[in-house]
Amino acid sequence: MRQLAAGLLLILAAGTGWAETLRIATFNTELSRNGPGLLLRGITGGSDPQAAAVVEVITTAQPDVLALQGIDWDYQGRALAALAARLADEGLNYPYRVALQPNSGLPPPAPLDMDGNGKTGQPRDNQGYGRFRGQGGIALLSRLPVEHGGIRDFSSLLWKDLPGALLPQHTDGSPFPSAAAQAVQRLSATGHWLVPLRLPDGSRFNVMTFHAAPPLFDGPEDRNGKRNHDEIRLWQLLLDGALGPAPAAPFVIAGDANLDPEHGEGRKGAIRGLLADPRLQDTRPQSPQGGTATVEWQSAGRMRVDYLLPSAGLTVTASGVVWPDGPDAPAATASRHRLVWVDLLLD
């Protein structure tokens, strides 16, 4: 039905000027495994029920552009290609893909204690948490062409170089965990990308995607809480022009902020400020079963942590969250997170 409606819009556009609906989605698939190559094996082997459920959720939602989180990265992009092939087998083709190396599992230039536990070489001593390089990365699948030459990757930005960085400190005011660690610590736990897509009329549509660190698993210095805060705030600084040229509209911010504006731990001002930014619009996608919640954790319960925030001038025609209607539904097997989508009218 949605494909028929899109086709009718295109027919009408021929006489009235170009117009098309574009469905954007974000989905933390949690397709992360404990070793390199294991995800690829699970996807290609056809025996991984979670991967099969992820494919079913995506094919049911039919997004035109899909920001993924929690998917293991590899140098040749084989796992992402395998997922795209499974989707193509179900009739959903994504000829354009982006998978840059994430900070997760990426070691610092020299062995350092990056989390202050007195040890080195552990998963939390990498630029972003990871047992191996690329564990739990991010990716983008698109039906629209990607302008690869225009991609801006902010993942190498040092935390200390972010304007107004909220850096953690020891009780005596010295850098936590050390000055040496802060000198090389990147801000992005996974990555921050701006990916320009080419619309059918030749204009550009910018997708800004990320997966922030959870504001948990630290001590009184609140290292992860402050990092999460600044990872979210990066987008407003980018829109301010503080990190280079401000991106032109139309655009959308799509990803997992790991922060609910009302519930759970974390510095709420970061996500509240982003949601209230007049350059963005929050359509509050929701489902009948879960309301605006986008994740259900066993201990913390339901929260809203996954976001799609279109630029203010765009027309949003519909939005939603794919929440399971029972414990055996594909969305329940796929991930604790839910796929979030918005339909945009571009003219």
Kinemage of the C-alpha trace (Angstrom):
@kinemage 1
@onewidth
@group {chain A} dominant
@subgroup {mainchain}
@vectorlist {calphas} color= white
{ca met a 1} P 0.000 0.000 0.000
{ca arg a 2} L 2.822 2.407 0.883
{ca gln a 3} L 4.624 1.633 -2.400
{ca leu a 4} L 1.379 2.306 -4.316
{ca ala a 5} L 0.944 5.649 -2.524
{ca ala a 6} L 4.535 6.606 -3.293
{ca gly a 7} L 3.965 5.717 -6.948
{ca leu a 8} L 0.871 7.898 -7.125
{ca leu a 9} L 2.831 10.783 -5.628
{ca leu a 10} L 5.470 10.425 -8.311
{ca ile a 11} L 2.818 10.417 -11.042
{ca leu a 12} L 1.271 13.577 -9.634
{ca ala a 13} L 4.731 15.118 -9.345
{ca ala a 14} L 5.229 14.895 -13.093
{ca gly a 15} L 2.677 17.633 -13.599
{ca thr a 16} L 3.099 19.744 -10.502
{ca gly a 17} L 6.826 19.789 -9.739
{ca trp a 18} L 8.832 17.102 -8.006
{ca ala a 19} L 7.518 15.699 -4.738
{ca glu a 20} L 8.131 12.423 -2.960
{ca thr a 21} L 7.720 10.837 0.437
{ca leu a 22} L 10.897 9.600 2.034
{ca arg a 23} L 10.846 7.177 4.931
{ca ile a 24} L 13.834 7.529 7.278
{ca ala a 25} L 14.406 5.004 10.055
{ca thr a 26} L 16.870 4.389 12.850
{ca phe a 27} L 17.358 1.007 14.487
{ca asn a 28} L 19.774 -0.224 17.128
{ca thr a 29} L 19.775 -3.832 15.957
{ca glu a 30} L 22.115 -5.068 18.718
{ca leu a 31} L 23.706 -7.247 16.027
{ca ser a 32} L 26.981 -7.329 17.930
{ca arg a 33} L 28.874 -10.496 18.716
{ca asn a 34} L 31.754 -11.355 21.053
{ca gly a 35} L 34.356 -11.870 18.344
{ca pro a 36} L 35.237 -10.701 14.826
{ca gly a 37} L 33.562 -12.619 12.028
{ca leu a 38} L 30.835 -14.125 14.205
{ca leu a 39} L 28.141 -11.750 12.979
{ca leu a 40} L 28.999 -12.471 9.345
{ca arg a 41} L 28.788 -16.196 10.025
{ca gly a 42} L 25.403 -15.804 11.704
{ca ile a 43} L 23.926 -13.731 8.890
{ca thr a 44} L 25.200 -15.873 6.024
{ca gly a 45} L 24.564 -19.184 7.767
{ca gly a 46} L 20.858 -18.503 8.039
{ca ser a 47} L 20.638 -20.059 11.492
{ca asp a 48} L 20.696 -16.881 13.576
{ca pro a 49} L 17.127 -16.153 14.757
{ca gln a 50} L 17.998 -12.635 15.858
{ca ala a 51} L 19.420 -11.708 12.453
{ca ala a 52} L 16.331 -13.173 10.783
{ca ala a 53} L 14.094 -11.114 13.082
{ca val a 54} L 16.061 -7.947 12.323
{ca val a 55} L 15.565 -8.574 8.605
{ca glu a 56} L 11.832 -9.082 9.107
{ca val a 57} L 11.451 -5.882 11.150
{ca ile a 58} L 13.280 -3.832 8.524
{ca thr a 59} L 11.438 -5.324 5.550
{ca thr a 60} L 8.105 -4.723 7.244
{ca ala a 61} L 8.974 -1.059 7.908
{ca gln a 62} L 10.315 -0.505 4.347
{ca pro a 63} L 12.539 2.520 5.063
{ca asp a 64} L 14.202 4.315 2.171
{ca val a 65} L 17.132 5.348 4.384
{ca leu a 66} L 18.126 3.338 7.430
{ca ala a 67} L 20.599 4.329 10.150
{ca leu a 68} L 21.831 1.251 12.001
{ca gln a 69} L 23.513 0.970 15.371
{ca gly a 70} L 24.936 -2.026 17.188
{ca ile a 71} L 26.225 -3.780 14.063
{ca asp a 72} L 29.783 -5.097 14.019
{ca trp a 73} L 32.125 -3.393 11.551
{ca asp a 74} L 34.780 -5.152 9.493
{ca tyr a 75} L 37.377 -3.778 7.112
{ca gln a 76} L 35.713 -5.083 3.947
{ca gly a 77} L 32.152 -4.357 5.040
{ca arg a 78} L 31.214 -8.002 4.622
{ca ala a 79} L 28.765 -8.210 7.525
{ca leu a 80} L 26.837 -5.156 6.334
{ca ala a 81} L 26.883 -6.473 2.761
{ca ala a 82} L 25.533 -9.810 3.992
{ca leu a 83} L 22.704 -8.042 5.836
{ca ala a 84} L 21.932 -5.995 2.720
{ca ala a 85} L 21.857 -9.214 0.673
{ca arg a 86} L 19.381 -10.803 3.100
{ca leu a 87} L 17.181 -7.711 2.791
{ca ala a 88} L 17.451 -7.844 -1.005
{ca asp a 89} L 16.313 -11.469 -0.924
{ca glu a 90} L 13.147 -10.156 0.731
{ca gly a 91} L 12.666 -7.499 -1.944
{ca leu a 92} L 14.189 -4.540 -0.116
{ca asn a 93} L 17.226 -3.259 -2.000
{ca tyr a 94} L 19.800 -0.846 -0.621
{ca pro a 95} L 22.354 -0.215 -3.377
{ca tyr a 96} L 24.169 2.439 -1.333
{ca arg a 97} L 25.933 1.735 1.967
{ca val a 98} L 28.195 3.609 4.379
{ca ala a 99} L 30.287 1.840 7.022
{ca leu a 100} L 33.217 3.881 8.312
{ca gln a 101} L 35.540 2.537 10.974
{ca pro a 102} L 34.021 3.297 14.386
{ca asn a 103} L 35.807 4.196 17.603
{ca ser a 104} L 34.422 1.114 19.335
{ca gly a 105} L 37.282 -1.301 19.988
{ca leu a 106} L 39.827 1.144 18.559
{ca pro a 107} L 42.876 1.322 20.853
{ca pro a 108} L 44.534 4.649 21.731
{ca pro a 109} L 47.921 5.433 20.136
{ca ala a 110} L 49.715 3.861 23.130
{ca pro a 111} L 48.425 1.573 25.897
{ca leu a 112} L 46.697 3.717 28.512
{ca asp a 113} L 44.227 3.299 31.331
{ca met a 114} L 41.305 5.138 29.718
{ca asp a 115} L 38.617 4.396 32.297
{ca gly a 116} L 40.545 4.847 35.545
{ca asn a 117} L 40.414 1.292 36.858
{ca gly a 118} L 44.197 1.007 37.042
{ca lys a 119} L 44.472 -1.465 34.156
{ca thr a 120} L 45.196 -1.260 30.445
{ca gly a 121} L 44.237 -3.312 27.422
{ca gln a 122} L 40.630 -3.892 28.485
{ca pro a 123} L 37.522 -3.187 26.361
{ca arg a 124} L 36.935 0.146 28.122
{ca asp a 125} L 40.501 1.232 27.437
{ca asn a 126} L 39.718 1.671 23.766
{ca gln a 127} L 38.435 4.904 22.251
{ca gly a 128} L 34.983 3.384 22.613
{ca tyr a 129} L 33.985 0.209 24.408
{ca gly a 130} L 34.757 -2.910 22.384
{ca arg a 131} L 36.311 -6.337 22.764
{ca phe a 132} L 37.631 -6.063 19.222
{ca arg a 133} L 38.040 -3.360 16.627
{ca gly a 134} L 34.639 -2.409 15.244
{ca gln a 135} L 32.429 -4.214 17.722
{ca gly a 136} L 28.998 -2.586 17.771
{ca gly a 137} L 29.553 -0.031 15.022
{ca ile a 138} L 27.105 2.094 13.053
{ca ala a 139} L 26.131 2.003 9.381
{ca leu a 140} L 23.811 3.570 6.826
{ca leu a 141} L 21.747 1.801 4.158
{ca ser a 142} L 20.130 3.919 1.466
{ca arg a 143} L 18.077 3.719 -1.683
{ca leu a 144} L 19.310 7.213 -2.495
{ca pro a 145} L 22.814 7.749 -3.866
{ca val a 146} L 25.469 8.687 -1.313
{ca glu a 147} L 27.816 11.567 -2.056
{ca his a 148} L 30.850 9.878 -0.548
{ca gly a 149} L 33.085 12.866 -1.238
{ca gly a 150} L 30.873 15.026 0.959
{ca ile a 151} L 30.805 12.748 4.008
{ca arg a 152} L 32.015 14.467 7.171
{ca asp a 153} L 33.282 12.132 9.876
{ca phe a 154} L 33.652 13.743 13.306
{ca ser a 155} L 34.704 10.509 14.995
{ca ser a 156} L 38.347 11.552 15.359
{ca leu a 157} L 37.451 14.787 17.176
{ca leu a 158} L 39.202 14.796 20.545
{ca trp a 159} L 36.872 15.287 23.466
{ca lys a 160} L 39.056 18.079 24.858
{ca asp a 161} L 38.716 19.965 21.558
{ca leu a 162} L 34.939 20.164 21.676
{ca pro a 163} L 33.984 23.752 22.551
{ca gly a 164} L 32.866 23.826 26.170
{ca ala a 165} L 33.807 20.186 26.745
{ca leu a 166} L 32.522 18.780 30.030
{ca leu a 167} L 35.654 16.805 30.902
{ca pro a 168} L 35.727 14.491 33.939
{ca gln a 169} L 37.956 15.334 36.890
{ca his a 170} L 39.306 13.760 40.049
{ca thr a 171} L 38.139 15.293 43.327
{ca asp a 172} L 41.285 17.453 43.360
{ca gly a 173} L 40.385 18.923 39.977
{ca ser a 174} L 43.014 17.043 37.968
{ca pro a 175} L 42.037 15.341 34.670
{ca phe a 176} L 40.336 11.955 34.981
{ca pro a 177} L 41.708 9.370 34.540
{ca ser a 178} L 44.915 11.191 33.575
{ca ala a 179} L 46.175 14.077 31.495
{ca ala a 180} L 47.725 11.566 29.091
{ca ala a 181} L 44.383 9.822 28.558
{ca gln a 182} L 42.493 13.062 28.015
{ca ala a 183} L 45.105 14.184 25.507
{ca val a 184} L 44.142 11.340 23.133
{ca gln a 185} L 40.539 10.559 24.119
{ca arg a 186} L 38.120 10.930 21.232
{ca leu a 187} L 34.646 12.238 21.957
{ca ser a 188} L 32.634 9.720 19.938
{ca ala a 189} L 32.123 6.387 21.646
{ca thr a 190} L 31.136 4.956 18.262
{ca gly a 191} L 30.963 7.672 15.635
{ca his a 192} L 29.360 10.910 14.439
{ca trp a 193} L 28.828 11.187 10.691
{ca leu a 194} L 27.192 13.609 8.300
{ca val a 195} L 26.249 11.704 5.149
{ca pro a 196} L 24.898 13.664 2.161
{ca leu a 197} L 22.366 11.855 -0.020
{ca arg a 198} L 21.337 12.916 -3.508
{ca leu a 199} L 17.586 13.383 -3.990
{ca pro a 200} L 15.908 12.638 -7.350
{ca asp a 201} L 15.749 16.337 -8.222
{ca gly a 202} L 19.511 16.662 -7.713
{ca ser a 203} L 19.365 18.429 -4.365
{ca arg a 204} L 21.089 17.203 -1.220
{ca phe a 205} L 19.630 15.651 1.912
{ca asn a 206} L 21.967 15.353 4.907
{ca val a 207} L 21.718 12.472 7.366
{ca met a 208} L 23.550 13.000 10.664
{ca thr a 209} L 23.924 9.775 12.597
{ca phe a 210} L 25.567 8.574 15.815
{ca his a 211} L 25.431 6.175 18.753
{ca ala a 212} L 26.344 7.809 22.052
{ca ala a 213} L 27.904 6.124 25.071
{ca pro a 214} L 25.519 5.056 27.836
{ca pro a 215} L 25.688 7.461 30.824
{ca leu a 216} L 26.412 4.512 33.154
{ca phe a 217} L 29.172 2.152 34.250
{ca asp a 218} L 31.454 4.799 35.761
{ca gly a 219} L 32.157 6.384 39.145
{ca pro a 220} L 31.624 9.703 40.912
{ca glu a 221} L 33.620 11.494 38.212
{ca asp a 222} L 30.652 10.752 35.856
{ca arg a 223} L 32.950 10.143 32.897
{ca asn a 224} L 30.325 8.346 30.818
{ca gly a 225} L 27.536 10.717 31.803
{ca lys a 226} L 29.588 13.720 30.724
{ca arg a 227} L 30.683 12.008 27.528
{ca asn a 228} L 27.105 11.143 26.639
{ca his a 229} L 26.129 14.758 27.293
{ca asp a 230} L 28.811 16.106 24.976
{ca glu a 231} L 28.156 13.521 22.255
{ca ile a 232} L 24.572 14.745 22.056
{ca arg a 233} L 25.594 18.404 22.265
{ca leu a 234} L 27.945 17.963 19.283
{ca trp a 235} L 24.986 18.259 16.903
{ca gln a 236} L 23.939 21.649 18.184
{ca leu a 237} L 27.515 22.880 17.949
{ca leu a 238} L 27.630 21.632 14.368
{ca leu a 239} L 24.422 23.494 13.563
{ca asp a 240} L 25.945 26.585 15.193
{ca gly a 241} L 28.909 26.401 12.806
{ca ala a 242} L 31.343 25.753 15.663
{ca leu a 243} L 32.703 22.575 14.059
{ca gly a 244} L 33.062 23.788 10.506
{ca pro a 245} L 30.372 24.812 8.023
{ca ala a 246} L 26.874 24.343 9.385
{ca pro a 247} L 24.942 21.757 7.353
{ca ala a 248} L 22.237 23.137 5.107
{ca ala a 249} L 18.651 21.934 5.360
{ca pro a 250} L 17.008 19.598 4.654
{ca phe a 251} L 18.575 17.197 7.119
{ca val a 252} L 17.739 14.725 9.838
{ca ile a 253} L 19.523 13.581 13.004
{ca ala a 254} L 19.115 9.822 13.327
{ca gly a 255} L 20.562 7.579 15.989
{ca asp a 256} L 20.753 6.245 19.515
{ca ala a 257} L 21.408 8.965 22.099
{ca asn a 258} L 21.267 6.480 24.992
{ca leu a 259} L 19.419 9.109 27.009
{ca asp a 260} L 15.761 9.578 27.911
{ca pro a 261} L 14.633 13.188 28.528
{ca glu a 262} L 12.675 12.210 31.640
{ca his a 263} L 13.677 8.798 32.985
{ca gly a 264} L 16.809 6.971 34.076
{ca glu a 265} L 20.320 8.233 34.674
{ca gly a 266} L 22.220 10.816 32.694
{ca arg a 267} L 22.438 14.564 32.223
{ca lys a 268} L 18.987 15.367 30.878
{ca gly a 269} L 19.861 18.870 29.744
{ca ala a 270} L 21.671 17.501 26.692
{ca ile a 271} L 18.759 15.661 25.123
{ca arg a 272} L 16.180 18.201 26.303
{ca gly a 273} L 18.182 20.952 24.659
{ca leu a 274} L 18.412 19.014 21.403
{ca leu a 275} L 14.703 18.199 21.346
{ca ala a 276} L 13.806 21.841 21.994
{ca asp a 277} L 16.191 23.272 19.388
{ca pro a 278} L 14.085 25.421 17.001
{ca arg a 279} L 16.173 24.254 14.047
{ca leu a 280} L 14.793 20.746 14.607
{ca gln a 281} L 11.356 19.223 15.043
{ca asp a 282} L 10.433 16.427 17.387
{ca thr a 283} L 7.382 14.569 16.114
{ca arg a 284} L 7.502 12.170 19.087
{ca pro a 285} L 7.078 8.913 17.117
{ca gln a 286} L 5.138 6.354 19.099
{ca ser a 287} L 3.390 3.004 19.078
{ca pro a 288} L 0.076 1.926 20.613
{ca gln a 289} L 1.895 -0.590 22.806
{ca gly a 290} L 4.829 1.445 24.054
{ca gly a 291} L 3.929 5.094 23.574
{ca thr a 292} L 7.078 7.099 22.807
{ca ala a 293} L 9.391 4.447 24.316
{ca thr a 294} L 11.981 3.021 21.910
{ca val a 295} L 13.687 0.453 24.126
{ca glu a 296} L 12.735 -1.983 26.840
{ca trp a 297} L 15.531 -2.929 29.221
{ca gln a 298} L 15.030 -5.715 31.715
{ca ser a 299} L 16.186 -3.659 34.693
{ca ala a 300} L 15.440 -0.052 33.697
{ca gly a 301} L 12.202 -0.698 31.808
{ca arg a 302} L 10.906 1.310 28.874
{ca met a 303} L 12.632 4.497 27.785
{ca arg a 304} L 12.934 6.799 24.820
{ca val a 305} L 16.565 6.789 23.681
{ca asp a 306} L 16.408 6.427 19.862
{ca tyr a 307} L 15.629 9.562 17.870
{ca leu a 308} L 14.746 10.918 14.440
{ca leu a 309} L 14.813 14.718 14.372
{ca pro a 310} L 14.113 16.294 10.961
{ca ser a 311} L 15.083 19.873 10.209
{ca ala a 312} L 12.391 22.410 11.029
{ca gly a 313} L 11.259 23.159 7.476
{ca leu a 314} L 10.432 19.592 6.497
{ca thr a 315} L 6.864 18.297 6.316
{ca val a 316} L 6.403 15.153 8.404
{ca thr a 317} L 3.408 13.146 7.187
{ca ala a 318} L 3.668 10.185 9.572
{ca ser a 319} L 5.922 8.600 12.178
{ca gly a 320} L 5.998 5.588 14.433
{ca val a 321} L 7.827 3.012 16.512
{ca val a 322} L 7.762 -0.683 15.602
{ca trp a 323} L 6.828 -2.160 18.975
{ca pro a 324} L 6.126 -5.899 19.301
{ca asp a 325} L 2.523 -6.869 19.891
{ca gly a 326} L 3.592 -10.005 21.749
{ca pro a 327} L 6.655 -11.860 23.087
{ca asp a 328} L 7.000 -13.920 19.900
{ca ala a 329} L 6.815 -10.972 17.496
{ca pro a 330} L 9.907 -10.352 15.333
{ca ala a 331} L 10.502 -6.960 16.981
{ca ala a 332} L 10.801 -8.692 20.364
{ca thr a 333} L 13.389 -11.182 19.070
{ca ala a 334} L 15.348 -8.657 17.006
{ca ser a 335} L 16.513 -6.250 19.711
{ca arg a 336} L 15.626 -4.590 22.972
{ca his a 337} L 15.507 -1.413 20.876
{ca arg a 338} L 12.705 -0.689 18.411
{ca leu a 339} L 12.901 0.618 14.882
{ca val a 340} L 11.783 4.263 14.744
{ca trp a 341} L 10.601 5.838 11.470
{ca val a 342} L 9.351 9.100 10.023
{ca asp a 343} L 7.847 9.894 6.608
{ca leu a 344} L 8.939 13.183 5.081
{ca leu a 345} L 7.350 15.014 2.178
{ca leu a 346} L 10.101 16.517 0.058
{ca asp a 347} L 9.228 19.097 -2.578
